[in-house]
């Protein structure tokens, strides 16, 4: 293996941020900021999934238990993210726009939910019986069953957020998303899923444009 092999950047493709890809003369408004920050959040989930997918076939028996635990952290991260969207963020956006606006995103969630749950069920079954039964190829096969729908959704949500620009200043999108990130962060920062988020952040992505994201309030540390 080459020392510079981008292990966590494939096979599932990372999402370029609108802030990075747009022209220098284009406006940077709240919609560009929110869509870009969401892309960075989604990329942490993709990197983590890539790391699991690529390493699963090569894990040694003595590391099975730890790897299963690591893989469970991804499940916590992805489910907490989408639960927060469906329970809090999406309804708040619809209150300020129109009912049913976010339904296309919820439907995309449903498209991969069964596969993600099968992933968790497999990991839980190993912990309940014997981690020695872990099969890297089997875990990869389960990921293959839902990854196309998941990664399509993670990418599609970025232009969708940009499309909300038609609501202008009547939709305080940046305020709503920042509040959701903070609320989710408070709940996750001391959990394994929260740790996985920070482990899979790449502060050098897009030339270090996102090296200070996310900002962590001091209150998170000292609560």
C-alpha positions in Angstrom: 0.0 0.0 0.0 1.3 3.4 -0.9 1.9 5.6 2.1 -0.2 8.4 0.7 -3.2 6.1 -0.1 -6.4 8.2 0.7 -8.0 5.4 2.8 -10.9 7.4 4.1 -11.7 9.3 0.8 -13.0 6.3 -1.1 -14.8 4.3 -2.4 -17.8 6.5 -1.5 -17.1 10.0 -2.8 -16.8 13.0 -0.7 -19.0 16.0 -1.3 -17.4 19.3 -2.5 -18.7 22.3 -0.6 -20.5 25.1 -2.5 -18.3 27.7 -0.9 -15.2 26.0 -2.4 -16.7 25.3 -5.8 -18.5 28.6 -6.5 -16.9 31.4 -8.5 -15.0 34.2 -6.7 -17.6 36.8 -7.7 -20.6 34.8 -6.4 -22.3 35.9 -3.2 -21.7 34.1 0.1 -25.1 34.1 1.8 -26.5 32.0 4.6 -27.6 29.3 2.1 -24.0 28.8 0.8 -22.7 28.7 4.4 -25.3 26.2 5.6 -25.1 23.9 2.5 -21.3 23.9 2.8 -21.3 23.1 6.6 -23.8 20.3 5.9 -21.5 18.9 3.3 -18.6 18.9 5.8 -20.9 17.1 8.3 -21.9 14.6 5.7 -18.3 14.0 4.7 -17.4 12.9 8.2 -20.1 10.2 7.9 -18.8 9.2 4.5 -15.2 9.0 5.6 -16.1 6.9 8.6 -18.1 4.5 6.4 -15.2 4.3 4.0 -12.8 3.4 6.8 -15.1 0.6 7.9 -15.7 -0.6 4.4 -12.0 -0.7 3.5 -10.7 -2.1 6.8 -13.4 -4.7 7.5 -11.9 -7.5 5.3 -8.4 -7.0 6.9 -9.3 -7.0 10.6 -7.5 -9.6 12.7 -9.4 -11.8 15.1 -7.9 -10.2 18.2 -9.3 -6.8 17.0 -12.8 -8.0 16.1 -14.4 -6.6 19.2 -12.8 -3.2 19.0 -13.7 -3.0 15.3 -17.3 -3.9 15.9 -17.4 -1.2 18.5 -16.0 1.3 16.1 -18.5 0.2 13.5 -21.3 0.7 16.0 -20.2 4.3 16.5 -21.0 5.0 12.9 -24.5 3.7 13.4 -25.0 6.0 16.3 -23.6 9.0 14.4 -25.8 8.5 11.3 -29.0 7.7 13.1 -28.6 10.6 15.6 -28.0 13.0 12.6 -31.1 12.0 10.7 -33.3 11.7 13.8 -32.3 15.3 14.7 -33.2 16.4 11.2 -36.6 14.7 11.2 -37.6 15.5 14.8 -36.4 19.1 15.0 -34.8 20.8 12.0 -37.1 19.8 9.2 -40.3 20.7 11.1 -38.8 24.1 12.0 -38.0 24.8 8.3 -41.5 23.8 7.2 -43.0 26.1 9.9 -41.3 29.0 8.1 -41.9 27.8 4.5 -44.5 25.3 3.5 -45.8 22.0 4.8 -44.3 19.0 3.1 -41.3 20.9 1.8 -38.8 18.6 3.5 -40.6 15.3 2.6 -38.3 14.4 -0.2 -35.4 14.3 2.3 -37.4 12.1 4.7 -38.3 9.8 1.8 -34.6 9.5 1.0 -34.0 8.6 4.6 -36.5 5.8 4.3 -34.7 4.4 1.3 -31.6 3.4 3.3 -33.1 2.9 6.8 -33.7 -0.8 6.5 -30.1 -1.4 5.4 -28.7 0.7 8.1 -30.8 -1.2 10.7 -29.6 -4.5 9.2 -26.0 -3.2 9.7 -26.7 -2.5 13.4 -28.6 -5.8 13.9 -25.6 -7.7 12.5 -23.2 -5.9 14.9 -25.5 -6.4 17.9 -25.9 -10.1 17.1 -22.1 -10.5 17.2 -21.9 -8.8 20.6 -24.7 -10.9 21.9 -23.2 -14.2 20.8 -19.6 -14.3 19.7 -17.4 -11.5 18.2 -15.3 -14.4 16.8 -18.0 -14.9 14.2 -17.3 -11.5 12.7 -17.0 -11.6 8.9 -15.6 -8.6 7.1 -17.0 -9.6 3.7 -20.5 -10.0 5.3 -20.3 -6.5 6.8 -19.1 -5.1 3.4 -22.1 -6.8 1.7 -24.5 -5.2 4.2 -23.0 -1.8 3.5 -23.3 -2.4 -0.2 -27.0 -2.9 0.3 -27.6 0.7 1.5 -24.6 2.8 0.6 -25.8 3.9 -2.8 -29.1 5.3 -1.4 -27.3 6.8 1.6 -24.6 8.5 -0.4 -27.1 9.8 -3.0 -29.1 11.4 -0.2 -26.1 12.9 1.5 -25.0 14.5 -1.8 -28.6 15.5 -2.9 -29.3 17.4 0.4 -26.6 20.0 -0.5 -28.2 21.5 -3.6 -31.6 21.1 -1.9 -30.5 23.4 0.9 -29.2 25.9 -1.7 -32.6 25.8 -3.4 -34.2 27.2 -0.3 -32.6 30.5 -1.2 -35.9 31.4 -2.9 -37.3 32.0 0.6 -34.7 34.7 1.2 -34.4 36.3 4.6 -37.9 35.0 5.6 -36.2 31.7 6.4 -33.5 32.0 9.1 -31.8 28.8 7.8 -28.4 29.5 9.3 -29.8 30.2 12.7 -31.9 27.0 12.6 -29.1 24.8 11.4 -26.6 26.3 13.9 -29.1 25.6 16.7 -29.5 22.0 15.5 -25.8 21.5 15.3 -25.3 22.8 18.8 -28.1 20.7 20.2 -26.9 17.6 18.5 -23.4 18.4 19.6 -24.3 18.7 23.2 -25.9 15.3 23.1 -23.1 13.6 21.2 -19.9 15.1 22.4 -19.5 12.6 25.2 -20.8 9.6 23.2 -19.0 7.2 20.9 -20.9 8.5 17.9 -19.8 12.0 18.8 -16.2 10.9 19.1 -16.4 9.3 15.7 -17.5 12.6 14.1 -14.4 14.4 15.3 -12.1 11.4 14.5 -13.3 11.6 10.9 -13.1 15.3 10.3 -10.5 16.3 7.8 -9.4 19.9 8.7 -7.1 19.9 5.6 -10.1 19.3 3.3 -10.4 21.9 0.4 -7.0 23.4 1.3 -7.9 23.9 5.0 -10.9 26.0 4.3 -12.8 24.2 7.1 -10.0 24.0 9.7 -12.1 25.8 12.3 -15.3 23.9 11.7 -17.1 23.1 13.8 -16.6 25.7 16.5 -17.0 24.1 19.9 -18.6 26.3 22.6 -16.6 26.3 25.8 -19.8 25.3 27.6 -19.7 21.9 25.8 -16.3 21.2 27.4 -17.2 22.2 30.9 -20.8 21.1 31.2 
